[in-house]
Amino acid sequence: MVSVKDLQDVVDDLKVEATKRANDLFGEGKNEVRRAVGGHSDGAIFGTLALGLVLGAIVGAAIALLFAPFPGDEARRRLTENIDKVRTTEPASKAGNGSTRPVSTVGSSAYPSS
């Protein structure tokens, strides 16, 4: 007589084998489709993406430097002035957790109702 444990082991082995075969089949199919349509490997795609991101960052930084409305020293000075202006005009009562949304107290109490 065959036990349930033996049947479970056989089913588990079949699952593992089927999974391996399916992965091999799909992996081969994906590679064949890429070869047929002239696609690239995953490594080449990732390398191209990384290169594009780096070049985009360099070009963006160069454009920002060329079209900046004033030099860096002036930008830092203006930024410092604006921060100091906000700090002096901000009342001390609002210096909390940084939330700008007022907290509603309508219909709420300090203790939950039972």
ChimeraX attribute file (.defattr): number of C-alpha atoms within 10 A of each C-alpha:
attribute: neighborCount
match mode: 1-to-1
recipient: residues
	/A:1	3
	/A:2	6
	/A:3	7
	/A:4	9
	/A:5	9
	/A:6	10
	/A:7	11
	/A:8	11
	/A:9	11
	/A:10	12
	/A:11	12
	/A:12	12
	/A:13	12
	/A:14	12
	/A:15	12
	/A:16	12
	/A:17	12
	/A:18	12
	/A:19	12
	/A:20	11
	/A:21	12
	/A:22	12
	/A:23	12
	/A:24	12
	/A:25	11
	/A:26	11
	/A:27	11
	/A:28	12
	/A:29	12
	/A:30	12
	/A:31	13
	/A:32	13
	/A:33	11
	/A:34	13
	/A:35	12
	/A:36	9
	/A:37	8
	/A:38	8
	/A:39	13
	/A:40	12
	/A:41	10
	/A:42	9
	/A:43	9
	/A:44	11
	/A:45	12
	/A:46	12
	/A:47	11
	/A:48	11
	/A:49	12
	/A:50	12
	/A:51	12
	/A:52	12
	/A:53	12
	/A:54	11
	/A:55	12
	/A:56	12
	/A:57	12
	/A:58	12
	/A:59	12
	/A:60	12
	/A:61	11
	/A:62	11
	/A:63	11
	/A:64	11
	/A:65	13
	/A:66	9
	/A:67	8
	/A:68	10
	/A:69	10
	/A:70	9
	/A:71	9
	/A:72	11
	/A:73	9
	/A:74	11
	/A:75	13
	/A:76	11
	/A:77	11
	/A:78	12
	/A:79	12
	/A:80	12
	/A:81	12
	/A:82	12
	/A:83	11
	/A:84	12
	/A:85	11
	/A:86	11
	/A:87	12
	/A:88	10
	/A:89	8
	/A:90	11
	/A:91	9
	/A:92	9
	/A:93	6
	/A:94	10
	/A:95	11
	/A:96	8
	/A:97	6
	/A:98	7
	/A:99	9
	/A:100	9
	/A:101	6
	/A:102	6
	/A:103	7
	/A:104	7
	/A:105	8
	/A:106	6
	/A:107	5
	/A:108	9
	/A:109	8
	/A:110	6
	/A:111	6
	/A:112	6
	/A:113	6
	/A:114	3
